[in-house]
């Protein structure tokens, strides 16, 4: 009789121990902290300021365009006043410069590709 009683008692105690730990583990859930969302506010500028900035950008684009045109015209004029032998040499130099630049760009791309593969994780 004592053996049966001891066996059932130990079995009940074991079941209670496991069931208590399971229920405690399930019931405790740490609450995550709420993330505070901050909204960025934009300061609206007065219309006159916006208009003045737009006009300024427009004028800068116009000046850059005129500058590029003046440089191109200067190059053309400089080229036209040269003798024929110098013109040929200038054309050849331009071709060589373009070829060197193309090769340089190829080498840069090739090197950066290898570096990207090397440091890619």
PyMOL commands that set and color helices and strands:
alter all, ss='L'
color gray80, all
select helices_A, chain A and resi 2-27+47-80+84-119
alter helices_A, ss='H'
color red, helices_A
deselect
rebuild
show_as cartoon
